[in-house]
Amino acid sequence: MDSLYILIPIAVVFVAVAVSVFFWAVDNNQFDDLEGPAHSILFDEPETKQNKDKQP
């Protein structure tokens, strides 16, 4: 029973931190474009001069 006096406040702190991190991510536009990075791997990158020099 004594352990509940320690575990409940720790759980409340963890929940508060998780909620604050979630709202920070929403406020900083972390969830704006969820599909863009997934589709960007399908397209070839434009060749630069460095890439042309390295190829035989």
mmCIF entry with sequence, helices, sheets and N, C-alpha, C, O atoms, coordinates in Angstrom:
data_MODEL
# 
_entry.id   MODEL 
# 
_entity.id                         1 
_entity.type                       polymer 
_entity.pdbx_number_of_molecules   1 
# 
_entity_poly.entity_id                      1 
_entity_poly.type                           'polypeptide(L)' 
_entity_poly.nstd_linkage                   no 
_entity_poly.nstd_monomer                   no 
_entity_poly.pdbx_seq_one_letter_code       MDSLYILIPIAVVFVAVAVSVFFWAVDNNQFDDLEGPAHSILFDEPETKQNKDKQP 
_entity_poly.pdbx_seq_one_letter_code_can   MDSLYILIPIAVVFVAVAVSVFFWAVDNNQFDDLEGPAHSILFDEPETKQNKDKQP 
_entity_poly.pdbx_strand_id                 A 
# 
loop_
_entity_poly_seq.entity_id 
_entity_poly_seq.num 
_entity_poly_seq.mon_id 
_entity_poly_seq.hetero 
1 1  MET n 
1 2  ASP n 
1 3  SER n 
1 4  LEU n 
1 5  TYR n 
1 6  ILE n 
1 7  LEU n 
1 8  ILE n 
1 9  PRO n 
1 10 ILE n 
1 11 ALA n 
1 12 VAL n 
1 13 VAL n 
1 14 PHE n 
1 15 VAL n 
1 16 ALA n 
1 17 VAL n 
1 18 ALA n 
1 19 VAL n 
1 20 SER n 
1 21 VAL n 
1 22 PHE n 
1 23 PHE n 
1 24 TRP n 
1 25 ALA n 
1 26 VAL n 
1 27 ASP n 
1 28 ASN n 
1 29 ASN n 
1 30 GLN n 
1 31 PHE n 
1 32 ASP n 
1 33 ASP n 
1 34 LEU n 
1 35 GLU n 
1 36 GLY n 
1 37 PRO n 
1 38 ALA n 
1 39 HIS n 
1 40 SER n 
1 41 ILE n 
1 42 LEU n 
1 43 PHE n 
1 44 ASP n 
1 45 GLU n 
1 46 PRO n 
1 47 GLU n 
1 48 THR n 
1 49 LYS n 
1 50 GLN n 
1 51 ASN n 
1 52 LYS n 
1 53 ASP n 
1 54 LYS n 
1 55 GLN n 
1 56 PRO n 
# 
_struct_asym.id          A 
_struct_asym.entity_id   1 
# 
loop_
_struct_conf.conf_type_id 
_struct_conf.id 
_struct_conf.pdbx_PDB_helix_id 
_struct_conf.beg_label_comp_id 
_struct_conf.beg_label_asym_id 
_struct_conf.beg_label_seq_id 
_struct_conf.pdbx_beg_PDB_ins_code 
_struct_conf.end_label_comp_id 
_struct_conf.end_label_asym_id 
_struct_conf.end_label_seq_id 
_struct_conf.pdbx_end_PDB_ins_code 
_struct_conf.beg_auth_comp_id 
_struct_conf.beg_auth_asym_id 
_struct_conf.beg_auth_seq_id 
_struct_conf.end_auth_comp_id 
_struct_conf.end_auth_asym_id 
_struct_conf.end_auth_seq_id 
_struct_conf.pdbx_PDB_helix_class 
_struct_conf.details 
_struct_conf.pdbx_PDB_helix_length 
HELX_P HELX_P1 AA1 LEU A 4  ? ASP A 27 ? LEU A 4  ASP A 27 1 ? 24 
HELX_P HELX_P2 AA2 GLY A 36 ? SER A 40 ? GLY A 36 SER A 40 1 ? 5  
HELX_P HELX_P3 AA3 LYS A 49 ? LYS A 54 ? LYS A 49 LYS A 54 1 ? 6  
# 
_struct_conf_type.id          HELX_P 
_struct_conf_type.criteria    ? 
_struct_conf_type.reference   ? 
# 
loop_
_atom_site.group_PDB 
_atom_site.id 
_atom_site.type_symbol 
_atom_site.label_atom_id 
_atom_site.label_alt_id 
_atom_site.label_comp_id 
_atom_site.label_asym_id 
_atom_site.label_entity_id 
_atom_site.label_seq_id 
_atom_site.pdbx_PDB_ins_code 
_atom_site.Cartn_x 
_atom_site.Cartn_y 
_atom_site.Cartn_z 
_atom_site.occupancy 
_atom_site.B_iso_or_equiv 
_atom_site.pdbx_formal_charge 
_atom_site.auth_seq_id 
_atom_site.auth_comp_id 
_atom_site.auth_asym_id 
_atom_site.auth_atom_id 
_atom_site.pdbx_PDB_model_num 
ATOM 1   N N  . MET A 1 1  ? 0.822  -1.193 0.000   1.00 0.00 ? 1  MET A N  1 
ATOM 2   C CA . MET A 1 1  ? 0.000  0.000  0.000   1.00 0.00 ? 1  MET A CA 1 
ATOM 3   C C  . MET A 1 1  ? 0.865  1.256  0.000   1.00 0.00 ? 1  MET A C  1 
ATOM 4   O O  . MET A 1 1  ? 0.509  2.262  -0.615  1.00 0.00 ? 1  MET A O  1 
ATOM 5   N N  . ASP A 1 2  ? 1.993  1.197  0.685   1.00 0.00 ? 2  ASP A N  1 
ATOM 6   C CA . ASP A 1 2  ? 2.865  2.369  0.718   1.00 0.00 ? 2  ASP A CA 1 
ATOM 7   C C  . ASP A 1 2  ? 3.459  2.671  -0.654  1.00 0.00 ? 2  ASP A C  1 
ATOM 8   O O  . ASP A 1 2  ? 3.763  3.823  -0.962  1.00 0.00 ? 2  ASP A O  1 
ATOM 9   N N  . SER A 1 3  ? 3.622  1.648  -1.469  1.00 0.00 ? 3  SER A N  1 
ATOM 10  C CA . SER A 1 3  ? 4.208  1.881  -2.791  1.00 0.00 ? 3  SER A CA 1 
ATOM 11  C C  . SER A 1 3  ? 3.270  2.681  -3.689  1.00 0.00 ? 3  SER A C  1 
ATOM 12  O O  . SER A 1 3  ? 3.727  3.357  -4.611  1.00 0.00 ? 3  SER A O  1 
ATOM 13  N N  . LEU A 1 4  ? 1.969  2.613  -3.433  1.00 0.00 ? 4  LEU A N  1 
ATOM 14  C CA . LEU A 1 4  ? 1.026  3.396  -4.228  1.00 0.00 ? 4  LEU A CA 1 
ATOM 15  C C  . LEU A 1 4  ? 1.219  4.892  -4.026  1.00 0.00 ? 4  LEU A C  1 
ATOM 16  O O  . LEU A 1 4  ? 0.945  5.677  -4.934  1.00 0.00 ? 4  LEU A O  1 
ATOM 17  N N  . TYR A 1 5  ? 1.678  5.291  -2.868  1.00 0.00 ? 5  TYR A N  1 
ATOM 18  C CA . TYR A 1 5  ? 1.925  6.712  -2.612  1.00 0.00 ? 5  TYR A CA 1 
ATOM 19  C C  . TYR A 1 5  ? 3.082  7.236  -3.462  1.00 0.00 ? 5  TYR A C  1 
ATOM 20  O O  . TYR A 1 5  ? 3.199  8.442  -3.677  1.00 0.00 ? 5  TYR A O  1 
ATOM 21  N N  . ILE A 1 6  ? 3.921  6.349  -3.937  1.00 0.00 ? 6  ILE A N  1 
ATOM 22  C CA . ILE A 1 6  ? 5.035  6.741  -4.800  1.00 0.00 ? 6  ILE A CA 1 
ATOM 23  C C  . ILE A 1 6  ? 4.679  6.527  -6.269  1.00 0.00 ? 6  ILE A C  1 
ATOM 24  O O  . ILE A 1 6  ? 4.991  7.371  -7.109  1.00 0.00 ? 6  ILE A O  1 
ATOM 25  N N  . LEU A 1 7  ? 4.030  5.405  -6.586  1.00 0.00 ? 7  LEU A N  1 
ATOM 26  C CA . LEU A 1 7  ? 3.775  5.054  -7.973  1.00 0.00 ? 7  LEU A CA 1 
ATOM 27  C C  . LEU A 1 7  ? 2.713  5.917  -8.644  1.00 0.00 ? 7  LEU A C  1 
ATOM 28  O O  . LEU A 1 7  ? 2.826  6.218  -9.832  1.00 0.00 ? 7  LEU A O  1 
ATOM 29  N N  . ILE A 1 8  ? 1.698  6.315  -7.911  1.00 0.00 ? 8  ILE A N  1 
ATOM 30  C CA . ILE A 1 8  ? 0.638  7.128  -8.517  1.00 0.00 ? 8  ILE A CA 1 
ATOM 31  C C  . ILE A 1 8  ? 1.163  8.509  -8.927  1.00 0.00 ? 8  ILE A C  1 
ATOM 32  O O  . ILE A 1 8  ? 0.880  8.933  -10.047 1.00 0.00 ? 8  ILE A O  1 
ATOM 33  N N  . PRO A 1 9  ? 1.905  9.229  -8.091  1.00 0.00 ? 9  PRO A N  1 
ATOM 34  C CA . PRO A 1 9  ? 2.445  10.514 -8.566  1.00 0.00 ? 9  PRO A CA 1 
ATOM 35  C C  . PRO A 1 9  ? 3.434  10.350 -9.721  1.00 0.00 ? 9  PRO A C  1 
ATOM 36  O O  . PRO A 1 9  ? 3.487  11.199 -10.611 1.00 0.00 ? 9  PRO A O  1 
ATOM 37  N N  . ILE A 1 10 ? 4.208  9.280  -9.719  1.00 0.00 ? 10 ILE A N  1 
ATOM 38  C CA . ILE A 1 10 ? 5.127  9.056  -10.833 1.00 0.00 ? 10 ILE A CA 1 
ATOM 39  C C  . ILE A 1 10 ? 4.343  8.821  -12.121 1.00 0.00 ? 10 ILE A C  1 
ATOM 40  O O  . ILE A 1 10 ? 4.722  9.337  -13.173 1.00 0.00 ? 10 ILE A O  1 
ATOM 41  N N  . ALA A 1 11 ? 3.261  8.054  -12.055 1.00 0.00 ? 11 ALA A N  1 
ATOM 42  C CA . ALA A 1 11 ? 2.424  7.813  -13.230 1.00 0.00 ? 11 ALA A CA 1 
ATOM 43  C C  . ALA A 1 11 ? 1.787  9.109  -13.726 1.00 0.00 ? 11 ALA A C  1 
ATOM 44  O O  . ALA A 1 11 ? 1.698  9.337  -14.932 1.00 0.00 ? 11 ALA A O  1 
ATOM 45  N N  . VAL A 1 12 ? 1.349  9.949  -12.808 1.00 0.00 ? 12 VAL A N  1 
ATOM 46  C CA . VAL A 1 12 ? 0.749  11.228 -13.193 1.00 0.00 ? 12 VAL A CA 1 
ATOM 47  C C  . VAL A 1 12 ? 1.784  12.117 -13.874 1.00 0.00 ? 12 VAL A C  1 
ATOM 48  O O  . VAL A 1 12 ? 1.464  12.804 -14.845 1.00 0.00 ? 12 VAL A O  1 
ATOM 49  N N  . VAL A 1 13 ? 2.998  12.113 -13.385 1.00 0.00 ? 13 VAL A N  1 
ATOM 50  C CA . VAL A 1 13 ? 4.073  12.900 -14.009 1.00 0.00 ? 13 VAL A CA 1 
ATOM 51  C C  . VAL A 1 13 ? 4.367  12.376 -15.412 1.00 0.00 ? 13 VAL A C  1 
ATOM 52  O O  . VAL A 1 13 ? 4.538  13.167 -16.339 1.00 0.00 ? 13 VAL A O  1 
ATOM 53  N N  . PHE A 1 14 ? 4.427  11.053 -15.580 1.00 0.00 ? 14 PHE A N  1 
ATOM 54  C CA . PHE A 1 14 ? 4.673  10.484 -16.906 1.00 0.00 ? 14 PHE A CA 1 
ATOM 55  C C  . PHE A 1 14 ? 3.565  10.852 -17.884 1.00 0.00 ? 14 PHE A C  1 
ATOM 56  O O  . PHE A 1 14 ? 3.848  11.169 -19.039 1.00 0.00 ? 14 PHE A O  1 
ATOM 57  N N  . VAL A 1 15 ? 2.332  10.816 -17.452 1.00 0.00 ? 15 VAL A N  1 
ATOM 58  C CA . VAL A 1 15 ? 1.214  11.182 -18.323 1.00 0.00 ? 15 VAL A CA 1 
ATOM 59  C C  . VAL A 1 15 ? 1.291  12.659 -18.685 1.00 0.00 ? 15 VAL A C  1 
ATOM 60  O O  . VAL A 1 15 ? 1.053  13.024 -19.836 1.00 0.00 ? 15 VAL A O  1 
ATOM 61  N N  . ALA A 1 16 ? 1.619  13.508 -17.726 1.00 0.00 ? 16 ALA A N  1 
ATOM 62  C CA . ALA A 1 16 ? 1.736  14.941 -17.999 1.00 0.00 ? 16 ALA A CA 1 
ATOM 63  C C  . ALA A 1 16 ? 2.855  15.223 -18.998 1.00 0.00 ? 16 ALA A C  1 
ATOM 64  O O  . ALA A 1 16 ? 2.701  16.065 -19.883 1.00 0.00 ? 16 ALA A O  1 
ATOM 65  N N  . VAL A 1 17 ? 3.970  14.527 -18.859 1.00 0.00 ? 17 VAL A N  1 
ATOM 66  C CA . VAL A 1 17 ? 5.083  14.707 -19.802 1.00 0.00 ? 17 VAL A CA 1 
ATOM 67  C C  . VAL A 1 17 ? 4.671  14.234 -21.195 1.00 0.00 ? 17 VAL A C  1 
ATOM 68  O O  . VAL A 1 17 ? 4.965  14.905 -22.184 1.00 0.00 ? 17 VAL A O  1 
ATOM 69  N N  . ALA A 1 18 ? 4.002  13.100 -21.283 1.00 0.00 ? 18 ALA A N  1 
ATOM 70  C CA . ALA A 1 18 ? 3.575  12.575 -22.583 1.00 0.00 ? 18 ALA A CA 1 
ATOM 71  C C  . ALA A 1 18 ? 2.588  13.519 -23.261 1.00 0.00 ? 18 ALA A C  1 
ATOM 72  O O  . ALA A 1 18 ? 2.685  13.748 -24.466 1.00 0.00 ? 18 ALA A O  1 
ATOM 73  N N  . VAL A 1 19 ? 1.656  14.059 -22.515 1.00 0.00 ? 19 VAL A N  1 
ATOM 74  C CA . VAL A 1 19 ? 0.680  14.995 -23.085 1.00 0.00 ? 19 VAL A CA 1 
ATOM 75  C C  . VAL A 1 19 ? 1.374  16.281 -23.528 1.00 0.00 ? 19 VAL A C  1 
ATOM 76  O O  . VAL A 1 19 ? 1.060  16.820 -24.589 1.00 0.00 ? 19 VAL A O  1 
ATOM 77  N N  . SER A 1 20 ? 2.301  16.766 -22.735 1.00 0.00 ? 20 SER A N  1 
ATOM 78  C CA . SER A 1 20 ? 2.999  17.995 -23.119 1.00 0.00 ? 20 SER A CA 1 
ATOM 79  C C  . SER A 1 20 ? 3.873  17.782 -24.353 1.00 0.00 ? 20 SER A C  1 
ATOM 80  O O  . SER A 1 20 ? 3.962  18.674 -25.197 1.00 0.00 ? 20 SER A O  1 
ATOM 81  N N  . VAL A 1 21 ? 4.513  16.634 -24.477 1.00 0.00 ? 21 VAL A N  1 
ATOM 82  C CA . VAL A 1 21 ? 5.310  16.344 -25.673 1.00 0.00 ? 21 VAL A CA 1 
ATOM 83  C C  . VAL A 1 21 ? 4.402  16.235 -26.896 1.00 0.00 ? 21 VAL A C  1 
ATOM 84  O O  . VAL A 1 21 ? 4.762  16.715 -27.970 1.00 0.00 ? 21 VAL A O  1 
ATOM 85  N N  . PHE A 1 22 ? 3.246  15.620 -26.753 1.00 0.00 ? 22 PHE A N  1 
ATOM 86  C CA . PHE A 1 22 ? 2.301  15.521 -27.865 1.00 0.00 ? 22 PHE A CA 1 
ATOM 87  C C  . PHE A 1 22 ? 1.853  16.905 -28.321 1.00 0.00 ? 22 PHE A C  1 
ATOM 88  O O  . PHE A 1 22 ? 1.857  17.188 -29.520 1.00 0.00 ? 22 PHE A O  1 
ATOM 89  N N  . PHE A 1 23 ? 1.466  17.774 -27.385 1.00 0.00 ? 23 PHE A N  1 
ATOM 90  C CA . PHE A 1 23 ? 1.020  19.104 -27.776 1.00 0.00 ? 23 PHE A CA 1 
ATOM 91  C C  . PHE A 1 23 ? 2.160  19.937 -28.339 1.00 0.00 ? 23 PHE A C  1 
ATOM 92  O O  . PHE A 1 23 ? 1.930  20.774 -29.212 1.00 0.00 ? 23 PHE A O  1 
ATOM 93  N N  . TRP A 1 24 ? 3.380  19.731 -27.865 1.00 0.00 ? 24 TRP A N  1 
ATOM 94  C CA . TRP A 1 24 ? 4.541  20.416 -28.443 1.00 0.00 ? 24 TRP A CA 1 
ATOM 95  C C  . TRP A 1 24 ? 4.711  19.999 -29.899 1.00 0.00 ? 24 TRP A C  1 
ATOM 96  O O  . TRP A 1 24 ? 4.958  20.841 -30.763 1.00 0.00 ? 24 TRP A O  1 
ATOM 97  N N  . ALA A 1 25 ? 4.579  18.706 -30.172 1.00 0.00 ? 25 ALA A N  1 
ATOM 98  C CA . ALA A 1 25 ? 4.738  18.214 -31.541 1.00 0.00 ? 25 ALA A CA 1 
ATOM 99  C C  . ALA A 1 25 ? 3.643  18.767 -32.449 1.00 0.00 ? 25 ALA A C  1 
ATOM 100 O O  . ALA A 1 25 ? 3.912  19.119 -33.598 1.00 0.00 ? 25 ALA A O  1 
ATOM 101 N N  . VAL A 1 26 ? 2.429  18.845 -31.952 1.00 0.00 ? 26 VAL A N  1 
ATOM 102 C CA . VAL A 1 26 ? 1.338  19.393 -32.760 1.00 0.00 ? 26 VAL A CA 1 
ATOM 103 C C  . VAL A 1 26 ? 1.568  20.876 -33.022 1.00 0.00 ? 26 VAL A C  1 
ATOM 104 O O  . VAL A 1 26 ? 1.351  21.340 -34.141 1.00 0.00 ? 26 VAL A O  1 
ATOM 105 N N  . ASP A 1 27 ? 1.998  21.621 -32.026 1.00 0.00 ? 27 ASP A N  1 
ATOM 106 C CA . ASP A 1 27 ? 2.224  23.057 -32.194 1.00 0.00 ? 27 ASP A CA 1 
ATOM 107 C C  . ASP A 1 27 ? 3.384  23.358 -33.130 1.00 0.00 ? 27 ASP A C  1 
ATOM 108 O O  . ASP A 1 27 ? 3.389  24.397 -33.791 1.00 0.00 ? 27 ASP A O  1 
ATOM 109 N N  . ASN A 1 28 ? 4.370  22.465 -33.199 1.00 0.00 ? 28 ASN A N  1 
ATOM 110 C CA . ASN A 1 28 ? 5.526  22.680 -34.065 1.00 0.00 ? 28 ASN A CA 1 
ATOM 111 C C  . ASN A 1 28 ? 5.382  22.001 -35.425 1.00 0.00 ? 28 ASN A C  1 
ATOM 112 O O  . ASN A 1 28 ? 6.373  21.772 -36.118 1.00 0.00 ? 28 ASN A O  1 
ATOM 113 N N  . ASN A 1 29 ? 4.147  21.682 -35.801 1.00 0.00 ? 29 ASN A N  1 
ATOM 114 C CA . ASN A 1 29 ? 3.816  21.161 -37.128 1.00 0.00 ? 29 ASN A CA 1 
ATOM 115 C C  . ASN A 1 29 ? 4.546  19.868 -37.461 1.00 0.00 ? 29 ASN A C  1 
ATOM 116 O O  . ASN A 1 29 ? 4.960  19.677 -38.605 1.00 0.00 ? 29 ASN A O  1 
ATOM 117 N N  . GLN A 1 30 ? 4.709  18.993 -36.509 1.00 0.00 ? 30 GLN A N  1 
ATOM 118 C CA . GLN A 1 30 ? 5.376  17.725 -36.753 1.00 0.00 ? 30 GLN A CA 1 
ATOM 119 C C  . GLN A 1 30 ? 4.474  16.748 -37.502 1.00 0.00 ? 30 GLN A C  1 
ATOM 120 O O  . GLN A 1 30 ? 4.973  15.793 -38.099 1.00 0.00 ? 30 GLN A O  1 
ATOM 121 N N  . PHE A 1 31 ? 3.179  16.960 -37.486 1.00 0.00 ? 31 PHE A N  1 
ATOM 122 C CA . PHE A 1 31 ? 2.244  16.029 -38.094 1.00 0.00 ? 31 PHE A CA 1 
ATOM 123 C C  . PHE A 1 31 ? 1.601  16.595 -39.359 1.00 0.00 ? 31 PHE A C  1 
ATOM 124 O O  . PHE A 1 31 ? 0.549  16.109 -39.776 1.00 0.00 ? 31 PHE A O  1 
ATOM 125 N N  . ASP A 1 32 ? 2.201  17.602 -39.975 1.00 0.00 ? 32 ASP A N  1 
ATOM 126 C CA . ASP A 1 32 ? 1.588  18.225 -41.147 1.00 0.00 ? 32 ASP A CA 1 
ATOM 127 C C  . ASP A 1 32 ? 1.595  17.313 -42.369 1.00 0.00 ? 32 ASP A C  1 
ATOM 128 O O  . ASP A 1 32 ? 0.551  17.104 -42.987 1.00 0.00 ? 32 ASP A O  1 
ATOM 129 N N  . ASP A 1 33 ? 2.750  16.772 -42.723 1.00 0.00 ? 33 ASP A N  1 
ATOM 130 C CA . ASP A 1 33 ? 2.866  15.977 -43.939 1.00 0.00 ? 33 ASP A CA 1 
ATOM 131 C C  . ASP A 1 33 ? 3.377  14.596 -43.581 1.00 0.00 ? 33 ASP A C  1 
ATOM 132 O O  . ASP A 1 33 ? 4.584  14.376 -43.487 1.00 0.00 ? 33 ASP A O  1 
ATOM 133 N N  . LEU A 1 34 ? 2.459  13.672 -43.382 1.00 0.00 ? 34 LEU A N  1 
ATOM 134 C CA . LEU A 1 34 ? 2.854  12.322 -42.995 1.00 0.00 ? 34 LEU A CA 1 
ATOM 135 C C  . LEU A 1 34 ? 3.169  11.438 -44.197 1.00 0.00 ? 34 LEU A C  1 
ATOM 136 O O  . LEU A 1 34 ? 3.891  10.451 -44.055 1.00 0.00 ? 34 LEU A O  1 
ATOM 137 N N  . GLU A 1 35 ? 2.644  11.768 -45.379 1.00 0.00 ? 35 GLU A N  1 
ATOM 138 C CA . GLU A 1 35 ? 2.847  10.921 -46.542 1.00 0.00 ? 35 GLU A CA 1 
ATOM 139 C C  . GLU A 1 35 ? 3.990  11.396 -47.434 1.00 0.00 ? 35 GLU A C  1 
ATOM 140 O O  . GLU A 1 35 ? 4.492  10.617 -48.244 1.00 0.00 ? 35 GLU A O  1 
ATOM 141 N N  . GLY A 1 36 ? 4.409  12.633 -47.309 1.00 0.00 ? 36 GLY A N  1 
ATOM 142 C CA . GLY A 1 36 ? 5.457  13.168 -48.175 1.00 0.00 ? 36 GLY A CA 1 
ATOM 143 C C  . GLY A 1 36 ? 6.772  12.415 -48.080 1.00 0.00 ? 36 GLY A C  1 
ATOM 144 O O  . GLY A 1 36 ? 7.307  12.010 -49.112 1.00 0.00 ? 36 GLY A O  1 
ATOM 145 N N  . PRO A 1 37 ? 7.320  12.208 -46.882 1.00 0.00 ? 37 PRO A N  1 
ATOM 146 C CA . PRO A 1 37 ? 8.577  11.468 -46.794 1.00 0.00 ? 37 PRO A CA 1 
ATOM 147 C C  . PRO A 1 37 ? 8.457  10.021 -47.277 1.00 0.00 ? 37 PRO A C  1 
ATOM 148 O O  . PRO A 1 37 ? 9.428  9.460  -47.785 1.00 0.00 ? 37 PRO A O  1 
ATOM 149 N N  . ALA A 1 38 ? 7.292  9.420  -47.128 1.00 0.00 ? 38 ALA A N  1 
ATOM 150 C CA . ALA A 1 38 ? 7.117  8.044  -47.581 1.00 0.00 ? 38 ALA A CA 1 
ATOM 151 C C  . ALA A 1 38 ? 7.132  7.973  -49.105 1.00 0.00 ? 38 ALA A C  1 
ATOM 152 O O  . ALA A 1 38 ? 7.633  7.003  -49.674 1.00 0.00 ? 38 ALA A O  1 
ATOM 153 N N  . HIS A 1 39 ? 6.590  8.986  -49.767 1.00 0.00 ? 39 HIS A N  1 
ATOM 154 C CA . HIS A 1 39 ? 6.576  8.980  -51.229 1.00 0.00 ? 39 HIS A CA 1 
ATOM 155 C C  . HIS A 1 39 ? 7.893  9.474  -51.810 1.00 0.00 ? 39 HIS A C  1 
ATOM 156 O O  . HIS A 1 39 ? 8.210  9.156  -52.957 1.00 0.00 ? 39 HIS A O  1 
ATOM 157 N N  . SER A 1 40 ? 8.657  10.233 -51.060 1.00 0.00 ? 40 SER A N  1 
ATOM 158 C CA . SER A 1 40 ? 9.887  10.793 -51.606 1.00 0.00 ? 40 SER A CA 1 
ATOM 159 C C  . SER A 1 40 ? 10.948 9.732  -51.879 1.00 0.00 ? 40 SER A C  1 
ATOM 160 O O  . SER A 1 40 ? 11.846 9.961  -52.689 1.00 0.00 ? 40 SER A O  1 
ATOM 161 N N  . ILE A 1 41 ? 10.867 8.584  -51.224 1.00 0.00 ? 41 ILE A N  1 
ATOM 162 C CA . ILE A 1 41 ? 11.865 7.549  -51.477 1.00 0.00 ? 41 ILE A CA 1 
ATOM 163 C C  . ILE A 1 41 ? 11.630 6.863  -52.814 1.00 0.00 ? 41 ILE A C  1 
ATOM 164 O O  . ILE A 1 41 ? 12.503 6.140  -53.293 1.00 0.00 ? 41 ILE A O  1 
ATOM 165 N N  . LEU A 1 42 ? 10.467 7.074  -53.426 1.00 0.00 ? 42 LEU A N  1 
ATOM 166 C CA . LEU A 1 42 ? 10.161 6.448  -54.702 1.00 0.00 ? 42 LEU A CA 1 
ATOM 167 C C  . LEU A 1 42 ? 10.768 7.210  -55.874 1.00 0.00 ? 42 LEU A C  1 
ATOM 168 O O  . LEU A 1 42 ? 10.878 6.659  -56.969 1.00 0.00 ? 42 LEU A O  1 
ATOM 169 N N  . PHE A 1 43 ? 11.159 8.446  -55.669 1.00 0.00 ? 43 PHE A N  1 
ATOM 170 C CA . PHE A 1 43 ? 11.688 9.272  -56.744 1.00 0.00 ? 43 PHE A CA 1 
ATOM 171 C C  . PHE A 1 43 ? 13.203 9.302  -56.687 1.00 0.00 ? 43 PHE A C  1 
ATOM 172 O O  . PHE A 1 43 ? 13.799 9.310  -55.609 1.00 0.00 ? 43 PHE A O  1 
ATOM 173 N N  . ASP A 1 44 ? 13.822 9.319  -57.865 1.00 0.00 ? 44 ASP A N  1 
ATOM 174 C CA . ASP A 1 44 ? 15.279 9.415  -57.933 1.00 0.00 ? 44 ASP A CA 1 
ATOM 175 C C  . ASP A 1 44 ? 15.716 10.821 -57.590 1.00 0.00 ? 44 ASP A C  1 
ATOM 176 O O  . ASP A 1 44 ? 15.037 11.799 -57.899 1.00 0.00 ? 44 ASP A O  1 
ATOM 177 N N  . GLU A 1 45 ? 16.861 10.899 -56.947 1.00 0.00 ? 45 GLU A N  1 
ATOM 178 C CA . GLU A 1 45 ? 17.431 12.206 -56.658 1.00 0.00 ? 45 GLU A CA 1 
ATOM 179 C C  . GLU A 1 45 ? 18.112 12.719 -57.916 1.00 0.00 ? 45 GLU A C  1 
ATOM 180 O O  . GLU A 1 45 ? 18.672 11.935 -58.682 1.00 0.00 ? 45 GLU A O  1 
ATOM 181 N N  . PRO A 1 46 ? 18.070 14.015 -58.134 1.00 0.00 ? 46 PRO A N  1 
ATOM 182 C CA . PRO A 1 46 ? 18.776 14.539 -59.313 1.00 0.00 ? 46 PRO A CA 1 
ATOM 183 C C  . PRO A 1 46 ? 20.276 14.332 -59.149 1.00 0.00 ? 46 PRO A C  1 
ATOM 184 O O  . PRO A 1 46 ? 20.829 14.498 -58.062 1.00 0.00 ? 46 PRO A O  1 
ATOM 185 N N  . GLU A 1 47 ? 20.915 13.968 -60.246 1.00 0.00 ? 47 GLU A N  1 
ATOM 186 C CA . GLU A 1 47 ? 22.349 13.708 -60.175 1.00 0.00 ? 47 GLU A CA 1 
ATOM 187 C C  . GLU A 1 47 ? 23.108 15.018 -60.054 1.00 0.00 ? 47 GLU A C  1 
ATOM 188 O O  . GLU A 1 47 ? 22.854 15.971 -60.791 1.00 0.00 ? 47 GLU A O  1 
ATOM 189 N N  . THR A 1 48 ? 24.027 15.049 -59.128 1.00 0.00 ? 48 THR A N  1 
ATOM 190 C CA . THR A 1 48 ? 24.868 16.221 -58.957 1.00 0.00 ? 48 THR A CA 1 
ATOM 191 C C  . THR A 1 48 ? 26.237 15.936 -59.560 1.00 0.00 ? 48 THR A C  1 
ATOM 192 O O  . THR A 1 48 ? 26.517 14.813 -59.978 1.00 0.00 ? 48 THR A O  1 
ATOM 193 N N  . LYS A 1 49 ? 27.062 16.929 -59.602 1.00 0.00 ? 49 LYS A N  1 
ATOM 194 C CA . LYS A 1 49 ? 28.394 16.760 -60.173 1.00 0.00 ? 49 LYS A CA 1 
ATOM 195 C C  . LYS A 1 49 ? 29.214 15.760 -59.364 1.00 0.00 ? 49 LYS A C  1 
ATOM 196 O O  . LYS A 1 49 ? 29.998 15.000 -59.932 1.00 0.00 ? 49 LYS A O  1 
ATOM 197 N N  . GLN A 1 50 ? 29.040 15.756 -58.045 1.00 0.00 ? 50 GLN A N  1 
ATOM 198 C CA . GLN A 1 50 ? 29.784 14.820 -57.207 1.00 0.00 ? 50 GLN A CA 1 
ATOM 199 C C  . GLN A 1 50 ? 29.368 13.384 -57.509 1.00 0.00 ? 50 GLN A C  1 
ATOM 200 O O  . GLN A 1 50 ? 30.219 12.495 -57.541 1.00 0.00 ? 50 GLN A O  1 
ATOM 201 N N  . ASN A 1 51 ? 28.085 13.141 -57.729 1.00 0.00 ? 51 ASN A N  1 
ATOM 202 C CA . ASN A 1 51 ? 27.628 11.784 -58.015 1.00 0.00 ? 51 ASN A CA 1 
ATOM 203 C C  . ASN A 1 51 ? 28.155 11.299 -59.370 1.00 0.00 ? 51 ASN A C  1 
ATOM 204 O O  . ASN A 1 51 ? 28.457 10.116 -59.526 1.00 0.00 ? 51 ASN A O  1 
ATOM 205 N N  . LYS A 1 52 ? 28.269 12.209 -60.354 1.00 0.00 ? 52 LYS A N  1 
ATOM 206 C CA . LYS A 1 52 ? 28.753 11.825 -61.669 1.00 0.00 ? 52 LYS A CA 1 
ATOM 207 C C  . LYS A 1 52 ? 30.242 11.495 -61.614 1.00 0.00 ? 52 LYS A C  1 
ATOM 208 O O  . LYS A 1 52 ? 30.706 10.601 -62.322 1.00 0.00 ? 52 LYS A O  1 
ATOM 209 N N  . ASP A 1 53 ? 30.994 12.210 -60.777 1.00 0.00 ? 53 ASP A N  1 
ATOM 210 C CA . ASP A 1 53 ? 32.429 11.976 -60.678 1.00 0.00 ? 53 ASP A CA 1 
ATOM 211 C C  . ASP A 1 53 ? 32.739 10.633 -60.042 1.00 0.00 ? 53 ASP A C  1 
ATOM 212 O O  . ASP A 1 53 ? 33.745 10.016 -60.390 1.00 0.00 ? 53 ASP A O  1 
ATOM 213 N N  . LYS A 1 54 ? 31.916 10.164 -59.131 1.00 0.00 ? 54 LYS A N  1 
ATOM 214 C CA . LYS A 1 54 ? 32.167 8.923  -58.415 1.00 0.00 ? 54 LYS A CA 1 
ATOM 215 C C  . LYS A 1 54 ? 31.844 7.684  -59.253 1.00 0.00 ? 54 LYS A C  1 
ATOM 216 O O  . LYS A 1 54 ? 32.385 6.608  -58.998 1.00 0.00 ? 54 LYS A O  1 
ATOM 217 N N  . GLN A 1 55 ? 30.979 7.825  -60.236 1.00 0.00 ? 55 GLN A N  1 
ATOM 218 C CA . GLN A 1 55 ? 30.599 6.671  -61.045 1.00 0.00 ? 55 GLN A CA 1 
ATOM 219 C C  . GLN A 1 55 ? 31.690 6.370  -62.066 1.00 0.00 ? 55 GLN A C  1 
ATOM 220 O O  . GLN A 1 55 ? 32.288 7.296  -62.614 1.00 0.00 ? 55 GLN A O  1 
ATOM 221 N N  . PRO A 1 56 ? 31.963 5.075  -62.335 1.00 0.00 ? 56 PRO A N  1 
ATOM 222 C CA . PRO A 1 56 ? 33.035 4.741  -63.300 1.00 0.00 ? 56 PRO A CA 1 
ATOM 223 C C  . PRO A 1 56 ? 32.652 5.035  -64.719 1.00 0.00 ? 56 PRO A C  1 
ATOM 224 O O  . PRO A 1 56 ? 33.445 4.808  -65.633 1.00 0.00 ? 56 PRO A O  1 
# 
